[in-house]
Amino acid sequence: MLKYTLNRINKESLRLVSRKSSAFRSFTSSSTNYSKVQIIEVGPRDGLQNESLPIPTPLKLRLISSLASAGLTRIEATAFVSPKWVPQMSDHLQIMKQVPKIQGLKYEVLTPNVKGYESAVSTGSVSTVSVFGAASEAFCKSNINCTIDESITRFSAVVSRALHDGVTARGYISCVAGCPFQGTVSVSDVVKVYEAMKEMGVSEVSLGDTIGVSTPGQVTSLLSALKLSSPNLDDIAYHFHDTYGMGCANVLRAMDMGVTKFDSSAAGLGGCPYAGGGASGNLATEDLVYLLDGMGVETGVDLERVVEAGREVTEFLGVESRSKVGLAIMRRWDKEGKV
Ligand SMILES: CC(C)(COP(=O)([O-])OP(=O)([O-])OC[C@H]1O[C@@H](n2cnc3c(N)ncnc32)[C@H](O)[C@@H]1OP(=O)([O-])[O-])[C@@H](O)C(=O)NCCC(=O)NCCSC(=O)C[C@@](C)(O)CC(=O)[O-]
């Protein structure tokens, strides 16, 4: 009787495994090479920039070290922007002078103009500088106080200095799915800024869903249009905010279309201070890592160490983590008596 039951269980498991693996095969038969997914951790910059409580520099540095220990190899550490505009990032020089130097770890920073660029590279710790524009005029004006055309001129000066100095240049385009001021943003407006950024020489363009309104359908439309200029989408990163809880669904859609680079923030903190109150948390690194781990995609990131890194900051701020995965893991730790 026992033998019969075991046989039945084994047959049932085999049936489920084969059903699962054919579903997995059909999912992975898309153009993406899943072994190459890269996470760009933006918590220390995007995660913290909008917090009104001043965060002590040593705590920011501990966050950066903890994220590095968790295995993240691309960390956006701070922003060389005007301290009048974003006071939380005013310690950018101290941060970049004190970040731990670890082989294989690259630090990225925002640089809106040549002034920011010069200050950033003077620290000797910056691998990548990012210029940040928008596909919406209203947002561009609100965030960096210029028109899109003026921003392209400013960014070209930054990128040409970076290329000359052997520093990698990245470009962000905000409002790729919608703008807090103008509402709808057309795909063609995003493509125009993408092309201008490529023309100036950035190696990667991060598509910023600033207010978190993307859906898998919108991701499909935008990436289909970008594929005309970038067939493999290998110069594209996606930067989702999780306002409507679509972050992981959007990542899956983008991966299925070929995108292999995603920005995320520990504990899901973040948002742009100049999005008219419309920006909420970034896609949480914990949620992204859990998703990728579950698909067997190697990220080299230790999920529980990211949860620990985010926890120190959320406890300081007196807020709850915005990562469902982070919250679930911390609840389990509580039950297990782990401090
Ligand atoms: C671009 C500016 C500077 C123009 O600001 P402005 O007021 O038009 O520029 P300005 O040239 O007249 O300069 C004003 C003051 O700032 C100083 N200044 C000028 N540049 C710098 C600099 N680099 N570093 C330090 N200081 C600087 C400059 O020296 C001057 O100081 P003052 O003479 O009055 O004492 C300003 O608008 C700014 O700093 N904006 C930054 C806004 C920001 O950081 N937003 C958040 C990041 S973007 C984002 O979150 C979206 C993203 C990337 O995550 C993707 C997504 O989700 O969509």
The ligand as an SDF file (V2000), in Angstrom:
LIG
                    3D

 58 60  0  0  0  0  0  0  0  0999 V2000
   20.7490   71.5220  -12.4210 C   0  0  0  0  0  0  0  0  0  0  0  0
   20.6690   72.6190  -11.3830 C   0  0  0  0  0  0  0  0  0  0  0  0
   22.0000   72.8030  -10.6900 C   0  0  0  0  0  0  0  0  0  0  0  0
   20.2770   73.8960  -12.0830 C   0  0  0  0  0  0  0  0  0  0  0  0
   19.9210   74.8680  -11.1000 O   0  0  0  0  0  0  0  0  0  0  0  0
   19.9090   76.3990  -11.4520 P   0  0  0  0  0  0  0  0  0  0  0  0
   19.4250   77.1260  -10.2220 O   0  0  0  0  0  0  0  0  0  0  0  0
   19.1790   76.6520  -12.7260 O   0  0  0  0  0  0  0  0  0  0  0  0
   21.4660   76.5930  -11.7770 O   0  0  0  0  0  0  0  0  0  0  0  0
   22.5180   77.7010  -11.5330 P   0  0  0  0  0  0  0  0  0  0  0  0
   23.6050   77.4080  -12.5020 O   0  0  0  0  0  0  0  0  0  0  0  0
   21.8800   79.0590  -11.5460 O   0  0  0  0  0  0  0  0  0  0  0  0
   23.0860   77.3840  -10.0760 O   0  0  0  0  0  0  0  0  0  0  0  0
   22.3510   77.6780   -8.8910 C   0  0  0  0  0  0  0  0  0  0  0  0
   23.2720   77.4080   -7.7170 C   0  0  0  0  0  0  0  0  0  0  0  0
   23.5960   76.0280   -7.6500 O   0  0  0  0  0  0  0  0  0  0  0  0
   25.0050   75.8490   -7.7750 C   0  0  0  0  0  0  0  0  0  0  0  0
   25.2500   74.6690   -8.5890 N   0  0  0  0  0  0  0  0  0  0  0  0
   24.9540   74.5150   -9.8960 C   0  0  0  0  0  0  0  0  0  0  0  0
   25.2920   73.2760  -10.2820 N   0  0  0  0  0  0  0  0  0  0  0  0
   25.7940   72.6500   -9.2030 C   0  0  0  0  0  0  0  0  0  0  0  0
   26.3120   71.3620   -8.9970 C   0  0  0  0  0  0  0  0  0  0  0  0
   26.3800   70.4480   -9.9650 N   0  0  0  0  0  0  0  0  0  0  0  0
   26.7580   71.0380   -7.7660 N   0  0  0  0  0  0  0  0  0  0  0  0
   26.6950   71.9330   -6.7660 C   0  0  0  0  0  0  0  0  0  0  0  0
   26.2000   73.1760   -6.9050 N   0  0  0  0  0  0  0  0  0  0  0  0
   25.7670   73.5360   -8.1120 C   0  0  0  0  0  0  0  0  0  0  0  0
   25.5150   77.1250   -8.4260 C   0  0  0  0  0  0  0  0  0  0  0  0
   26.8680   77.3110   -8.1240 O   0  0  0  0  0  0  0  0  0  0  0  0
   24.6090   78.1480   -7.8060 C   0  0  0  0  0  0  0  0  0  0  0  0
   25.0150   78.3880   -6.4840 O   0  0  0  0  0  0  0  0  0  0  0  0
   24.9390   79.8930   -5.8990 P   0  0  0  0  0  0  0  0  0  0  0  0
   25.7810   80.7380   -6.7980 O   0  0  0  0  0  0  0  0  0  0  0  0
   23.4870   80.2870   -5.9370 O   0  0  0  0  0  0  0  0  0  0  0  0
   25.5000   79.7450   -4.5050 O   0  0  0  0  0  0  0  0  0  0  0  0
   19.5770   72.2830  -10.3240 C   0  0  0  0  0  0  0  0  0  0  0  0
   18.3310   72.3350  -10.9420 O   0  0  0  0  0  0  0  0  0  0  0  0
   19.7570   70.9520   -9.6750 C   0  0  0  0  0  0  0  0  0  0  0  0
   20.7330   70.7310   -8.9450 O   0  0  0  0  0  0  0  0  0  0  0  0
   18.7830   70.0210   -9.8850 N   0  0  0  0  0  0  0  0  0  0  0  0
   18.8950   68.6840   -9.3880 C   0  0  0  0  0  0  0  0  0  0  0  0
   17.5310   68.1060   -9.1350 C   0  0  0  0  0  0  0  0  0  0  0  0
   17.6700   66.6780   -8.6760 C   0  0  0  0  0  0  0  0  0  0  0  0
   18.7020   66.2410   -8.1980 O   0  0  0  0  0  0  0  0  0  0  0  0
   16.5660   65.8830   -8.8190 N   0  0  0  0  0  0  0  0  0  0  0  0
   16.5620   64.5040   -8.4260 C   0  0  0  0  0  0  0  0  0  0  0  0
   17.3520   63.6210   -9.3140 C   0  0  0  0  0  0  0  0  0  0  0  0
   16.5350   63.1870  -10.8440 S   0  0  0  0  0  0  0  0  0  0  0  0
   15.5200   61.8790  -10.4340 C   0  0  0  0  0  0  0  0  0  0  0  0
   15.3470   61.5900   -9.2740 O   0  0  0  0  0  0  0  0  0  0  0  0
   14.9000   61.0440  -11.5100 C   0  0  0  0  0  0  0  0  0  0  0  0
   15.6570   59.7410  -11.7560 C   0  0  0  0  0  0  0  0  0  0  0  0
   17.0650   60.0230  -12.2730 C   0  0  0  0  0  0  0  0  0  0  0  0
   15.8130   58.9980  -10.5450 O   0  0  0  0  0  0  0  0  0  0  0  0
   14.9360   58.8610  -12.7940 C   0  0  0  0  0  0  0  0  0  0  0  0
   13.4140   58.7840  -12.6120 C   0  0  0  0  0  0  0  0  0  0  0  0
   12.9370   58.1340  -11.6610 O   0  0  0  0  0  0  0  0  0  0  0  0
   12.7500   59.4020  -13.4150 O   0  0  0  0  0  0  0  0  0  0  0  0
  1  2  1  0
  2  3  1  0
  2  4  1  0
  2 36  1  0
  4  5  1  0
  5  6  1  0
  6  7  2  0
  6  8  1  0
  6  9  1  0
  9 10  1  0
 10 11  2  0
 10 12  1  0
 10 13  1  0
 13 14  1  0
 14 15  1  0
 15 16  1  0
 15 30  1  0
 16 17  1  0
 17 18  1  0
 17 28  1  0
 18 19  1  0
 18 27  1  0
 19 20  2  0
 20 21  1  0
 21 22  1  0
 21 27  2  0
 22 23  1  0
 22 24  2  0
 24 25  1  0
 25 26  2  0
 26 27  1  0
 28 29  1  0
 28 30  1  0
 30 31  1  0
 31 32  1  0
 32 33  2  0
 32 34  1  0
 32 35  1  0
 36 37  1  0
 36 38  1  0
 38 39  2  0
 38 40  1  0
 40 41  1  0
 41 42  1  0
 42 43  1  0
 43 44  2  0
 43 45  1  0
 45 46  1  0
 46 47  1  0
 47 48  1  0
 48 49  1  0
 49 50  2  0
 49 51  1  0
 51 52  1  0
 52 53  1  0
 52 54  1  0
 52 55  1  0
 55 56  1  0
 56 57  2  0
 56 58  1  0
M  CHG  5   8  -1  12  -1  34  -1  35  -1  58  -1
M  END
$$$$
